[in-house]
Amino acid sequence: MRSLSTTTDRSSWLIVGLVALGVIFTALDQTVVVTVLPEIMLDMEIQVTDLDLASWIITGYLLGYTVAIPLVARISDAYGHSLVLRISLVVFGVGSALVALAPNLPWLVSARVLQAVGGGATIPVGMALVAQHLPGHRKAVAVGIVGAAAEIGIVLGPLYGGGITSALGWRWLFWLDIPQAAIILLAIWAIPNRRGPETKVDYLGGLLLMATLTLLVIALSQRGLFTISSPTAYLIAAAGVLLVPALILSQVRRDQPLLAPAFFRSGAALSSLATKLLVGAALIIALVTVPLMANTVHGQSPLDGGLRLMRLTGAIPLAALLGGYLTYRIGARPVTLVGLIVAAVGLFLISTWELDISDPQLSAHLVVAGAGFGLVIAPLFVTAMESGHRDYQATAASLVTVSRMIGMALGLAALSAWGMEHFRGLTAGLELPIQQAGETAQALELRIQEYQDGLNQAGITLFQAFFRAAAALMLAGLVPALWLAGKARAPKEGPEEIKLADSP
């Protein structure tokens, strides 16, 4: 019996390893475009003045990643996680090939959306697959590993993109996705597929949810939402909100709706979504501001800015593994609360940076913030997956991912809108140093230096405010996190589920 148990145990962890590897490969493409966007714009003959159009190369991936995965995850709950994971890898490979072949921007953006549908589905479907093959007392650890794998892909994306583009050109980034996806596809082919024979897919609800999320994500990505300079964002958001009653009506009339009522009656589940939304908003502020601060007021190169950011992002997957283990040992609520506080402390420390910040303080502050972000990954996913019906695990995991992406879209729009207005206010008293009649070169040089010092100080003040805002968001997450699952009961032998409390 011990030998059989050991063999089963090894095969289960092999499944976790294969799923994690596939998630790394697909997650690379979330950030791989960041470093090669200038090369793509040059190849596509996109002018710098059309940067708002080029940004859809990134926004299109975010859109596909966000709006499609709840329906795809539900399909996997019904037809089997292993089968849908294979199909997702095929879709990701096809999308990658179309990106590599793209002759123009509309083609490229459309292909990125398709690529994101396949790549984005691997995370919730992969989490549900590993949870299905591991007993309850190891589920949190396995989910933490898959979550860590997603963060590793995001961390390595910019460096991977820069290296491949320098050696082979940007299109090879996407050609190489095909053999990578094929290798993982062959490796997971033997994983048994377990269908939910009584599980049905609410396709109408899925389409309504996709339409609603599409409109809301586009609205949230508009700077005008915060500057009130244009009604466009509000009109798009209103269209999305108007679809919500139709979505709710379609759900209450279904025996097995896409959005399980039990999930939304769970305080723990709703708190995981609310917490993840706030974490996503804080994370995007940190991801954008750290390299931007390095490249501007600190006078570092783009490479140095990327390496500085890696000190934060590199800590996330390591802490995610620890968070998975601790969730099993002490429960989701304490791990999440500690993670939120640690991240808030790290972000607050970063907000104290001045022009002369250096190591070891710089690295220590970034690692602390990254560790906090990593600790909350596993407990939030596990809480959502354990709060609903067993047949909704992939769907629950997808909703947590959607919450994060919506939070990131909201945070990015707020950062862009409020940041520009705040910076204008900080620099309102600065006069452009234009040489005046009879002014000596030395006097002009002195005024130029004073102007530059004023800009740097305004920049420092602005970036400090960004990080304080991110820290405040993490602290705000403490409120919904109090309703997360309490300490897990001691696990019994066998695949029994961990029972989690819904409230403090």
N, C-alpha and C positions, 0 to 999 in steps of 0.2 A: 504493500500500500504506500509506503514511504517513497519507493522508486517511482510509482505512478504519479504521486502527488508532486514529486520533484520535477518530473518531465512536463506535467501540465503547467506547473509554475514557470518553468523556463520558456515554454511556448507562449505563455501569456505575456511575459516580459519581452519576448522577441517581437510580438505584435506591437507592443508599446514602442519599441525601438524603431520598427519600420514606419509606423504612423508618424512618429516624431521626425524621422528623416524626411518623409514626404512633406510635412508641414514646413520644415526649414526651407526646402526648395521652393515651395509656392509662396512663402512669406517674403522671400528675397525680393519678389517683384513689387511689393508694396513701396519699398524705398529705393529700388535700384535706379529709377528714373531721375531721382533728385540730382545726382551728380552728372548725368548725361543730358539733361534738358537742353543746355546750350548747343550741343552737337546735333540733337534732333531738330532744333529750331533752324540751325544752319542748313541741314540736309533738306528740310521741308521748305526752305526759303520763307520762314516766318520771321517777320520783323520784330525788333524789340518793342516797338509800339503796340504790337499785337500780343503782348505777354498774357493778357487776360484770356485770349483764345488758347494759347499754348498751355495755360494752366489746366485746361480740360484734360490734358494727358494724365495729370495726377487726379483731378476731380472725377474723371470718368471711371478710374479704377476704384476710387472711394465709393462712388455711386453703385457700381456693380457689386462691390464687396458687401455693401450694406443692405441693399434692397432685396436681393435674391435669396440670401442664405436661409431666412426662416422657412420659405417654401421648400427649398432643396433639403433642408434638415428634416422637415416633416415627411418628405418623400422617403428619406432614409429610414425614419422610424417605421414606415409601413413596409417598404420593400427590402430593407436590410442595409445596415451601415456599410458593410464590406462592399456590396454591389455599387452603392451610390458613391463611395469613395473612389472606386475604379473609374466610374463614369466621370466624376469630377476631375480626375487627373487627365482623362482624355480631352474633356472640354478645355482644361487649362492648356494642354499641348496644342490643340487646334487654335485657340486664341493667341498663343505665343507665335505660332507660324504666321498667322494673319498680321500680327504686329510687325514681324520681321519683313513681311512682304509689302507693308503699307506704302502706297505711292503719294498719299496726301494726308492732311490732318483729320478730316472726317472719318476716313477709313481707319486711321490709327486710333482715334478715340473710341470708335465702335468696337474695334478688336480688343482694346484694353478693357472695355466693359465685359465682353465675353470672357476674356482671360480671368478677370476678377471673380466672375460667377463660379468658375471652376476652382480657382485658387482659394477663394474665401470659404467655400464649402468644406474644405479639408479640415478646418479647425473644429467647428462644432460636430461634424460627422466623425472626425477622428477621435474627439473626446468621448463621444457616445460609444464608439467602437471599443476603445480600451476599457471604458467603464463596464461594458457588457461582458468582457472576458476576464475581469478581475473581481475578486470578492470585495465586499463593501469596505473592509478595513484597509485595503490597498488602493481603493479607487481614487482617493484624494491625492496620493502620491503620483499615480499614473496621470491624472488630469494635470497636476503640476508640471510633470515632464513635458506633456504636449504643449501646455501654455508657455513653458520655458523655450521650447523649440520654436514657437512662433516668434518670440522676442529675439531669439538668436538670429533668425532670418532677417528680421527688421534691422537688427544691429549691423549685420554683415552686408546688407543690401548696398549702401553707398560705396563701400570699399570694393565689393565685388563688381559693381557697375563701373566704377572708375578704372579698375584693373583690366577688365575685359575690353572696355571701349578703347583704352590706350593701346592695347595689343592688336585687337581685331576689328574694332568699329562697333557702334551701338547696336546694329542689327543682330550681331552675334550674341548679344545678351539673351535674345529671345529664341534664336536658333538652338542655343545650348539648353534651353528649357525642355526641348522635345526629348533628347536622350535621357535627361534626368528624370522626367516624368515617366518615360518608358521603363526605366530600370526599377523605379518604385512600384509601378503598375505590375510588373512581372513578379516582384518580390512579395506583394500582398495578395497575389492571385489565389494563393492556397488558403488564405484566411476564410474560414467557413462563414457563410452568409446566413444570418438568422432573421427571417421575415417575421413581421407582426401580423399573423393571419387575420386577426380581428380589427386591425388598424386601417382606417380609411384616410384619404388625403382630401382636404378641403381646398380644391383648386380655385374656386371662386374667391374664397377668403384670401388665398395666397396672392391672387392677382390684385385684389383690392388693397391688400397690405403693401404690395410692391408699388402700386400707384401712389398710395399715401406717403410712403417713405421717400419715394423719388421726389415728390413735390416738396416735402419738408426738408430733405437734405439739401436740395437746390436753394430753397429759401434761406436756410441757415448758413449757407456758404456765401451769401451776399453781404457785402460790407454795408449796404444801405439799410440793413435790418437794424443797425446800431446808430448810424449817422443820420437816419431819417432824411436822407438826401434824395431818395427815390422811392416811389410806391411799389416798385416791381417786387421786392422781397416780400412785402406784405400781401400783395395780390397772389403770389405763388403760395405763400403759407396759408392764406385763406382758402385757396382751392384744395390744399391738402387737408385742412381741418374740416371742410365740407364733406370730404369722403369718409371721415371717421364715423358718422352715424350709419352710413351704408355698411361699413365694415362691422360695426357692432351688431347691426341687425342681421347680417349674414352669419355671424358667429352664434347668436342665441338660437337660431333656427336649425343648427346642425347638431347631429348626435355626437360627432367627433370634430369639433371646429379646429381650425389651425391653431388658434390661441386658446389653450385649455382653460376653462373657467377655474379649475382647481388651482392653477398656477397663479392667477390673478386674485384669488381669494387668500393666498398665502402672504402674510406680512413679510416673511423671510425672503420670498421670491421678489416681491416688489422692492424691498430694501436693497437687494443685490443689484437690481437694475438702476435704481436711483444712485447708489454709491458708485457704480461703474460709470455712469454718465458724468458725475463730478470728477472722477479720476481721469476719464478721457479728456475732459476740458483742461485739467491741470497738466496732464502729460504733454499735450500738444503745445501748450505755452512753453514748457521747459524745452521740448525738442526744437522749437523754432528759435527761442531766445538765446540758448547757450552758444550755438555757433554764430549767431548774428552779433552777439556781444563781443565774441572773440574777433570777428572779422572787421568790426567797426572801431569801437572805443579802445579796444586792447591792441589793435593793429596787427592781428595774427593773419596768417594765410588761410585760405579755405581748407587746406589739408590739416592745418593745426586746429582749426575750428572743429573739423570732423573728429579728429583724435580726442579733442577735449570732450566732445559729446559722448564718445565711446566710453568714457569713464563713468558716465551716468547710465547709458544703455547697457553697457557690459555687466553692470551689477544686477540688472533686472532678471535675466534668466537664472542666475545663481540663486537669487533670493526667491524666485518662483519655485524652485525645487525645495528649498527650505520651507516655504509656505505650505506646500503640499504635504510635507511630512508633519509639520506642526498642526495643520488642520485635522489630520487623523488623530494626533495625540491629545490636543487640547480643545479642538472645536474651531468653527469658522469665525465666530464673533470676536474672540480675543485676538486671533491672528490678524484679522482685518483692522481692528482698532489700533493695534500696535503698528501695523504697516502704514496706516493713514498718518499716525502721529510721527513716525520716523520720517516719512516723506515730507511732511510739513516742516519738521525741524531742518531737514536738509535744504529745502527750498528757502526757508527763512535765512539760513546761513549764507546761501548763495546771494540772497538779496542784500547782504552787507558788503559785497565785493566793491572795491574801489579800483582805480586805475592801476594800482600797484599790487594786485592780488597775485600770489604765486604759490607754488607747491611748498609744503605738503597740504596747506589749507585748501587749495583749489581742488585737488583730487579727492580729499577726504569729504568735502561738502557734496561733491557730485556723486560719489559712491553712496553716501548716506541717503540722498534723495532717490537714487536708482534702486537701492535696497528696499525702500518703503514702497515704491511702485511695484516691485516684484512680489513682495510678500502678499499683496491683496489678490493676486491673480487666481490662485487655486481656490481659496475659500469662497470667492464670489461665484465662480463657475460651479463648484460643488453644491453650494447652497441652492442655486437655481435648479440644477439637475435633480436634486433630491426633494425639491419642494412640490413637484408635480407628479403626474402619473409616470410609471416606469416607461410607458410607450411614448413619452414626450421628451426624452432626455436630450436628443439632438436638437429638437426645437427649442428647449429651454436654454441650451448652451448658445444657440444662435441669437437668441434675444439679448443675452448678455453682451455678445459681440456687437450687435446693433446699437445697444446703449452706449458702448464705448465710442463707436464711430460717430454717432450723433453728437456726443459730448465733444469729440475732437473737432467736428465741423463747427459747432457752436463756439468753442473756444478760439478757433482760428479766425472766425469772422469777427468776434469781439476784440481779439488782439489787434487785427488789422485796423478796424474802425476806431476804437478808443485810443490805440497807440498813436495813430497819425494825428488825431485831434490833440492829444496830450502833448505830443512833441512840438506841435505848432505853438501851443501855449508856453512851453518851456523856452522856446527860442524867439518868442515875440519881441523881446527887448534887444536882440542882437542885431547890429548893423553890419551889412555886407561891407568888408574893407576895400572900398574903391579909392584909388589914389586921388588925393585932392590937390588943387593947384598950390604949388610952393611946398608941398610936403616932401620931406627927405625920404630916401629909400629905407633908412634905419627906422624912422617913425612908422612907415607903412608896414615894414616887417613886424614891428612890435604890435601893431593893430591886428595884423593877420594872425599872429600867435594868440592874442587875446580872444579873437573870434573863434579860433580852433579850440582853445581851452573851454570857451563857453559852450561850443557844440558838444565836446566830449563830456562836459559836466551834465548837460541836458540829457545826453544819451545814457550816462550812468544812472541818473535819476529815473529815467523812463524804464530802463531794464530792471532796476531795483523794484519799481512798482509792479512790473510784470510778475516777478518772482514772488512778491508778497501776495499778489492776487492768486497765484497758483497755490501758495501755502494756505491761503484762506479757503480755497475750494476743497483742499484735502481735509482741513479741519471741519468744514461744513459736512463732509462725508461721514463724520462721526455720528451725526444725528440718525440718518437712515441705517447706518451700520449697527446700531444698538438693537435692531430688530432682526439681525441675522441669526442663523442657527447657533444654538448654544453648544456646549460640549457634547461630543458624540458619545454614545454609550459604548461600553467596552465591547469590542467585536467578538462574535462567536465564531467557532470554526465553520468553514464553509462559506458560500457566496451570499450570506444574509446581508441585507442592506443595512447601512448605518441609519438609525432613526435620529432625526434632528429636530430640535425644538423650533417653533415658529417665532417665539418672542422671548424677550429677556426674562 
